[in-house]
Every structure is written in structure tokens, then in C-alpha cells.
Amino acid sequence: MTVQYLSTRGEAPPLEFADALLGGLATDGGLYCPEQIPHLPELDPAMPYAEIATRVMWPFVEGSIDSAVFAKMVDQAYSRFRHADVCPLVDLGNGTHLLDLSKGPTLAFKDVALQLVGPLLDHELGERGQRAMVLAATSGDTGSAAIEALANKQNVSALVLHPRGRVSDVQRKQMTTVDAANILNVAVDGTFDDCQDLLKAAFNDSAVRSEFGLAAVNSINWARVMAQIVYYVSAWLRLNDGAGPISFCVPTGNFGNVLSGWYAKQMGLPIHRLVVASNRNDVLTRFFETGRLEAHSVVPSLSPSMDIQISSNFERLLWEAGDRDSEELVGLLARFRQNGSVEVPAQWVQRIRSEFDAGRADDDAILAEIARVHDRLGLVIDPHTAVATHVAKSRAEDGVPMVCLATADPAKFPDAVESALGFRPQLPAFLSELLERREYLVEAKNTLESVLAEARVLVGRI
């Protein structure tokens, strides 16, 4: 069976996987979702991660790519990780565990998807004899993971937008020290939400989309969400030997990571609760408390990858909660954009609350949590992971393992760790000279015209 992909906004035509992969954002501005959600295949806890990944993802890609080619790409993607389990589990005691997603080449969970999605894009473009430009907006980690996956690829270039001064030095340097002709980093004078708005404006302009052959690797691209489903399944297999319920607490900004857990549940994974853990920019936690989406100003925090007030992937969940009523969803999103707040239909809220919980941690709580975990276990965690472990303390239930997603290596956020522990965590040896490397980036105004000017510079280089 070949899965078709539908736009949340109902106007774009259905696509098969390869077309949805290359398209990223639907032509009507919506996000692609699978028309049917396949059931989990038979799996064995002893299987290596790459085999689990191939089996879990295959129903989503079948009909678009040869099975042997896909399996080889998955094997190659996860061969670059620094742990045999790819995403290992760490026991924190009292029924709580960390799922360490930081073992990839850029030390963050985005590697788990992008080490596969980048080669998938390049392969599909090569099959079609086409070129594309990936336009990515990043709050810190997507950019470096995308660049690592796409640098020097033959059929694809990448223009990466990040909010100037709002990512950590390590995050910035991981992006801007890569010297590749097909990569251009742009520091935008604005917030991550501004960068994301510029990306969407470019994709929604058919002339711009055609001129540059735009593609996306942000979590607006279904392939990102698909690849992240796998580590929820892998964690359950490793922890419960394929039996019994499990809960997850996920540090959340753009909602793509925790949404992957929701899709895993729809595939049959026995997830008891998905806990959304927010920092001080708590638009999602406030939604779970009030039933309203209400955007406030973005406030810089110690967990910058979560400094977001417009969570793009939440659109997918709203569409599903509203029985895929695109017309109602489009009206709701328009009111939210116009007024900065909107009341979500009570029935939608009830359905979402039946599967999700939420909590928050401000900067003081983050620092205290980093110190608590280190004092108790000798383990250093990054500030985003600390948001999850802090929230999980009050959401864990007896008899149900709680898995907190550790989304980045603490060395990516040395200032926050030093504030909590009095020392700076060391980068792995292969990145030890990162902060001394030369940077390659340009600055741009917070306008589409300014970004497109840089895109044309990139086109002229390759």
C-alpha cells in the first residue's frame, strides 16, 4: 500500500512520499500528513537501531524508493553515531530514564532525522535530474544538523536562517564554520519566529519557490517527523522488551519532536502520556491549561532552542484533533495570526488533553535541575533536557516508566551549565577547536527581500 500525504489546509493535491519530501510545505501553506497511519510492524528488542528504523519507516516511503536503497541509506545514516544503540537509555532511578539523542555528529536530536533526510533529498533529486535549495530556519540545532547532512552534496544547496544573537556560541559555530560552496548561513535581525515566518513566506510565494527550487528540512517536512518516530519505538523496545505502557516527557518548542511521539502512539505504541515540557516561552503549556492559543513576546532564555511562540507542528495535531476539518483549521489559524490569540474548540482541546500533559520550567528551575541531577547522579545535562527532567518529577506515575528526551549535549550550552555547576563541559575531541575556527556567514534584515538577495548570491556560487 502506498501512503498518500494530505495538506492540513485542504487545498493542495495529495502527494506520494517523494513529492512530499521535496515539497516540504504544501502549496496551500499547510503541512503534509499521512492519509493513513500504518500499524507498527513486528519488532524484536534485539534488533539494531537501523533495522528498527527501516521497518518502522518503510510503510511511509513504500512506492517512492527501492527497499534495498532505503535500507542502505538508513544503515549509513546511523553508522555516524557515537553509540552502538544510536539513542541509548540512561537510568535516572525511580522509574525515570533519559533517552540520549545527542550522539550524532552535531550533538543534538536533529541529527537523528537529518542524517537520513539530507541523503534522501539528494538521492531523490539525483533520480529526477534536478537541483534544489533547502531553506531552513533554526533556533539553534536544526541548522547545524542540516548543514552537516547537506554540505558538499551534488544536487542540493542550503540557505540557513538563524536569529542573530539568539543561539549559543557553540550552536552558531557549528553552523558557520563549515566552508562548503553549497552552504550559506544568514543571521537574521529578529527572533526564531521571524525566521520561520520568512521561510513560510518564501514557500508560499510560487514565483520564489520556482526560482530557487525550494525544499525544506525543518520539521514542517513530514520526513523529519517520520524519522523521529523511531526512537520512541526503540526506547519502548529496549526498556519494556516490547510490553507494557510507557510515558515520555519532551522539551518542546516547535512541537515536532513530541508530535513524532503522538504518531508513534497512533501506530500502536502503548504510550500512556506525552508530557510537553516548556521553558519560560510557554505558549504550549498555557494552551493545555486554558484551551487558548495566545502568543506573547519571545523572551530569551537559558534554553534558546525553545524560545518560540508559534509552534508550527501544532497545526498537524490541531488538524487531527478536529477530525481533519481543514476549513475550520484555516479559520482558526487566521484568527490566531490576526489577533495573537484564539479559542480552540472545546472538543479539540478535550481530545488533545486526553493524550497530553504539560508543564514548565523557568531559568531558575533549569539551573536548579542541572545541579540536582549532577549532585545526585554525577550526570551533566543540557538546559533543554533539564526542562524535561524538571517537569517529569511532577508527572511520573507509579508503574509506568517515564522517559525524558535528552535533546542535546551539555557542551553546546556551556554558559548555562557553568552557571549551575561552576565549570564548563568539554566538547568532544572532534570538535575541540570549534570555537577558534573561522566563520562564514552574512547578516540580513528581517525581510523576505533581504533573504532572497542572499539566496541569489548562493545560486551564483554553485
Phi, psi and omega in degrees: 000130177265122180284133173263154182243129183251146175278140177298340184259000163080357184256330180286148180290153175297148180230156168278172189305310186298322179289323176293323177301311183286329182284324182070265177276137179294156183294343176267008180088359181273180179248138180283139176224150180293136179295318174239140177260114183291159177274152178301139175284173174291133184224153178241132179304338181280351181295142172294158185305316184298324179289318175302314182299314180300315183291319181292319185276338188306316181300334180283336185250349184305135181096346181250341184210145179297139185296319180292322178296317180296314180299321179294319179295321178296315178302314182294321181301316187267359174287345183271359182274151190268019177215141183299328179276358183066301179236082186286156175261142177235126181281120177264357182087162178057034176078009181249143183222156170256135168258106188277108183257019188254015187270006179277181187294338178248011169070028180213161186297338180299334179299326186301322177272315191285336174296340174261316186295321178302305176299325176301314178300310182298319179297312184294321177297318178298320178299329183264357183065036184240164169239156178215160172244118173285126172251117185236141171247136185225142170265007174150308190262326179301320184300309181293321179294320178294316180297316179299324182280337189247346184304129176068015173292151187283325192249003185215139172246172183218128171249116188246122180261130171226152181286119185302128177076007184240018170235161180289161179301319180295316178302314180298313183295326177298331177276313196271355179262004178274116181261091180224137184297334184265013182236135173222125176264134181234120175270114185266137178282081182177196180262175174298320178301323176297315178300318180294322177295321177296318178301312182294323178298320179295314182292331181277356177260107186299326179293317178295315181301319180288318183301318187256353185059053190295140171227163184230142171238000170300170181289002166294338179279123182305326183301327177296312181298316181303312183293331181282341176303326191298318185287340170293315179295315180300317180298316179298316179298315183291323187275318188249006184052037175074031179210147173086159182284162180210149175240157180228139173244124193234120172295127197227131172237292183269001171077356182293322184294309180289331176297325177300323176296322178296318178294324175301320178295320179294335177281352177118000178291130185281070179276123180283306178218145169250117184257120179272117182253116183253156170268204183294340173272079199255043181303323182285316178298320177297324176299314182295332180278324190245340186081007179247142167267120184218110183275130171255177174293143177287129180249123178302143184221179176285349178241072193296335180292349179250011180278078189220145174238349177237102186268101189305316187289347177297336177301320179298316181292320177300318178300316180292318181294331179267027180054035176059036177276093185294322182297315179295320181295314181301318178296318179297315181293324178295319178294322178296316179295321183286320189253346184079000177201155179201144176275121179276137181310137187302323181294323177296314181300317181299317180295318181293315180297335180292343183240345185238156168228174183205156175200178185218160174217122176277182185298321179298319179294324178298311180298318179295324181287321175301316180294318181299312182295321180291316181297322186278322189236353185071019184255133177260126178241157180276168186293332178288317176299324179298327175301316181292313182293328176295311182294322184299331182303325183260002183243352181292148179233142181302135175086354179239111178303139177249121180252120176265131180278118176270107195267349182202156174289137181300337180294346177284345184227060187295329182296316180295317180296318179297321178298327182273324191242347179085006175215159182259128179291147183271141172290151174303157186304323184289349177242016189298332181259014186305313188289347178263353184286153178292143179259148177233102179201163174232163176250149182219152173289164179278059178222149178296322181299319180295319179292319181294327176299319178290326177299322179290328174297317179297318179301322181289344182273340189242000000 
